[in-house]
Amino acid sequence: MATHAKEKAPQVYNGVSEADVPSARLGWSELNPGTIQIAGWISVVVLIAYNFGNHHGHVETIYLISLAVLIALGLILFAVRPRLNQVRTVTAHNKPIGHQEPDWAYDQRTLSGAYAQLDDASLRSLNIEPSRVTHLRAVEGSTTATHS
């Protein structure tokens, strides 16, 4: 933080502050997933290549193969992980054509729609005191009586 008038406050670039990452202005604060995959698979190949050397025991081989398998498994899981936009897409676009989302806030305020048939315990669970909304229930009851 800037403690003196002549000190510059840290700038924020793409949600990353220069106080945390000095190179944030240059865009180097985030690794590309492709770069991670390339570096990881090169590491796996190098670990496997270390097996062909002048060592005589198998302890090194066990460690090298185990570490290579662990890195390869992590890279595979990293490659097939769901992205946040894919997670949102599953629920946001699975609506039938012509679907109209109810105005939930209006329905809750006026006790209409899905909130019309709630009993007192259900209203209290939504932090709505039933005595404060009796006038809304009375209006609904009288309109149904006149239409019958």
VENRATA-V798955 format. One record per helix or strand. SS is the DSSP state (@ for helix, = for strand). FROM is the first residue (numbers start at 1). LEN is the number of residues. If there is no record, write none. Layout:
BEGIN
{{SS,FROM,LEN} {SS,FROM,LEN}}
END
This chain:
BEGIN
{{=,12,2} {=,16,2} {@,22,5} {@,33,17} {@,59,22} {@,84,9} {@,104,7} {@,113,3} {@,120,6} {@,130,18}}
END
